[in-house]
Amino acid sequence: MSTSDLKYIDLFAGAGGLSEGLSEAGFHGLFANEVIAEYANTYRQNHPSANVTTADIRNLDANEIRKSLNIEREELDLLAGGPPCQGFSINAPVRSILDDRNHLFKDYLRFVDAFAPKAVLIENVPGLVSFEDGNTLHAILNALATLGYGADVRILGAAYYGVPQMRWRTFIIGLRGKNLPASAFPEPTFHAPIRPNFTATFNGQPLVKMPSSETDAKFTSVKQAIEDLPILSNGEQGERIKEYRCEPTCDYQSLTIVKSLLIQLASIGKMSQRELFLNSFTKGKSSRERNFVKQDCSLSVPSRFMNEY
């Protein structure tokens, strides 16, 4: 089975950041829930093929949603979600079990029970590990085990994977009826000057994935990420699409150029016009850059955009 055949739903979906990563990996989103209307509207714009509801998850009937999607139990490939993290954060003014947000993971588990997906993915802040001396994390892992999932937890640093952010996130991954292999969590591919400032062990096990000595790639800086963008004066708008200041100087810039191009291609209706646009875009570029762009775009547009045209 290819990733394009894999289906997922996203709970506590926000503006769709987690879904964007899943979509870029080839997954197809069926359903998303987000309680804040502005976030849900942004999600709809970026994932038009998904059925997005704006509601308090505590008021949703998971089994009715499953039936409306015409999905049998154990058919869904992935149930993803990031229950509200503000109450778990070590930066919260007060961390308390009386904060209603800290119990919403139970509704995520309610959906796991209703759908019985093949895999589950939970994203949260590192503070989840230490909250209530680890009892909340224990409760989540124990509940997943009761539902038949072999699950484990790790804390990943975004900078270790080429993202220009000093951001840490806790990830729980579980597989139904299977033990989770160690390879489920990716190995860091970049070195970065970041160090954990939170509890980094659980049940005596280290949670943070650190770069190995063989990793020689340096982290991506904010300067590297944005230095090719046009300079704008305060309040300036000008043309909707502006030229880059220079050719890409790093892989991150090359990647974002391709993503920008895909969005522009999505607004062009006819395939012949898209091909003309792509040829114009790559004119004057080196053969390596032309191949990079055309290989990644292949004159196609992600299905979530194309459904609108």
N, C-alpha and C positions, 0 to 999 in steps of 0.2 A: 504494500500500500504506500502510495506517495503522500507527502504532507498535504497536497492539494485536496486529498480525500478526507482529511481530518477535520472534524467539526468540534466547535467549542462554544461555551456560553461564558459571559463575564459578569460577575456580581460585584457590587460596589464599584462600578465601572469608571466613575469619574469622567474625564474628558476623552478617555480611550487610549491612554499611553500604553498600558499593558496589552490591550488588543492590537495596537499598532505593531508591537514587536511580534505578536503571534501571527498577524497577517503577513508581515514581511517574511516570516519563516514558512509561509505557505498554508497556514491554517485558515479555515473559513468560519467566521462568526455567525451564529444563528440568533442569539438573544443577548441582551444586556440590560441591566437594571442600575439606575442611578437616581437618588432621591432629589438632587439639586437640579432644577430645570435647566439652568444655564450650562451646566456641565453636560447634561444629557443632549442638549441641542448641538453642542460642539461634537459630541460623540457621533450623532446622526450625520453631521456633515462629512466626517472622515470615514464612517463605516455605514454607508447608505443601505447596504444589503441586510444589515442586522435589524431585528425587531427590538426596538429600544423602548423600555417603559420607564416612566418617571413616577416612582412611588416608594413609600417606605417598605423595605423588604419584609418587615415583620407582618405586613398586611397582605403579602403575596402567598398564594397557594402553589407550592412547588409542583405538585402533581398535576394541577390544572394547566400550568405553563408547559410542562412536559407533554401533555396530551395535545395542547394547542400547536406545538411544534411537530407533532406527529412522530414522536420519538419513543421507542420502547425503553424500559429500564435496561441498563447495561449496554445501550447502543451508543451513547454519547462518548466521544473520545476524550474530551478534557473539560473539566469544570474549573475555571480560573476565577480569582478574586482577591481583592485586597481590602478586608474589613477595616473600618476607620482606625487610624493609628494614633490620633492625637492623644488619646487617653493612655496609651502605652509608652509614649515617647519619654525619654529621660529629660527632655526639655520642657515637659508639661509642668505648669505651676504646682499641680497636685495630681498624683497618680493614685486612683482609688477604684476599688471594685464597685463603688456606688455610681460611677460614671456609666450611664446606659450604653455608651458606644463600646465599652469594653466587653459587652456580652453579645454583640452582633455576630461574632464568629459562630454562635450557635445556629443562627439562621443560614449561614453558609453550610454548616454540617447538615441542616435540615434539607437543603437542596442536594447535597451529596447522597443522602438517604433516598430521596425521591428519584434521582436520575441514575444512581449507581454507575457513574462514568468510569471509563477505563483508567483515567488518571486524574489527579487533583493537583492544583497549584495555588498556593497561598503566599501572598507577598505582604510584608509588614516592616515596621521599623525594628532596629536591633533591640530596642527597649522591651519588646515582647518577651525576650529571653529571660530578663531579670524581673519582670513584673510579677508581683506577689510571690517572690522567691522562686520563680519558674513554674508555679502551679498552673497558670493559664496555659502555657505551652505544653505542660504535661497533659492537661485536660484535652487539648486539641489532638495531640498525638494518640492518646488513649482512645478518644472517640473515633478517630480514623481507623485504629486497629480493630475496634469493636465492629465497625462497618465493613471490615475486610480488607483494609489497605495497609500495605507495608510502606511506611512513611519515614522520612528523615528531614533534618533541618540543617541549613548552612547560612552563613552571613557572607554576602558578596559585596566587594567594593567596586563601584562603577569605574573608577579610574584604572583598575586592573584589567579592564576589558575595552580600553580605548575611548571611553566616554569622558569628555572634559568636565567632570564634576567630582567633587570630593563627597560622595554620597554612599552610604552603606544601607543595605537592605537585607532583611531576613527572608529566606525562601523556604517554604515547606513543600516538598514534592511527595506524592504518594501514588502507588500503583495498586490496582485492585487485584487481590489474590496473588501478589508477587512481592518478594523482597526488593527494595530499591537498590540498584547497583550503585557503586561509588561513582561511576562515570556519569551519573545523572546530573551532577553539578559540574559546570565547566571549569577547566583549569585556567587561571589567570594568564593572559597573554602579554601584559605590559607591566613594567615596573613603575611605581608611583610613590611619592613621599607622603604616604598617608599611614596612620596608625590607629588602631581601635581605641576609642575612648568610652567603651561600654563593656558589659559582661560578655566575654567571648568564648565561654565554655558552657556546656550543658551536660549534666550527668558525667562529668569528668572528661568529656570529649571536646577537643578544640573545634570551634565552628567556623572560624574565618579561613577562607581559602587564600593563601599567600602565594606570590609568584615563586617559582622554583629558580634555582641558580642558573638553569639553562635559559631562562627567559631574559632576552636582551633588548627587547623593544622598550623605548621610553614612552611614558604617558603622553597623552594629547593635552596640550594646554589650551586655555580659552583663546589666547592669541592665535594659535594655529587653527582653531575652529572657525574664527570669524574674520581673520585679517584680509581675506579675499572679497569680503562684502563691500558694496559701495558705501562711501561716507555720506551721511545725511546731516543736514543742518537741523537744529532744533525745530520740530514741527513740520519739517519738509515732507512732502508726499511725492509729487512729480509723477513720473511714469509708473504704471502698475508693475511692470516687469523691467528691471534695471540690469545693466551689464555688470558682470563681476569685475573687480579691480585688476585682477591678474589671473594667470593660469594657476591651477591647483599646485600647492607646494607640499601637500601631504595626502595620505590616503583618506583621511577624514574629510578633507575638502572635496576630493574626487567623489566620494560617496554621497555627500550632501548635494553636489551638483546633479548627480544622477537622480536623486529623489526629487529635486526641484524640477528636473526635466520631465519626470513621470507625471507630476501634477499638471505641468503645462500641456503635455500630450493629452491628458484626460479632458481638457477643455476643447480639443480639436475633434470635430465630428468624423470626418472622412479619413479612411486609412491613407489615401493618396496624399492628403494634406499633412497628415502626421509624418509621412515619409519625407516630404519636402522640408518640414520643420526640422526633423532630425538631421537631415543632410546639411541644412543651413547651420544648425547648431554645431556640428562637428567640422565644418569647413575651416581650414587653416590649422586644425589641430594635428598633432603627430599621429602616426598610425597606431601607436600604443594607446593613445587617448581615444581615438575613434573606435578601436576595437573594444576598449573598456566600456564606453558608453553604449555602443550598439549591442554588445553581448548582454549587458545588464538590462537594457530596455527591450531589445528584440522587437521593436516596433509594437510592443504590447503595453497595455495599461492594466494595473491591478483590477480585478473584477469588481471590487467595492466602488471604484470610480466609474467603470464602464457601464454599470447598471443604470446610471443616470442618463446615458446618451444613446 
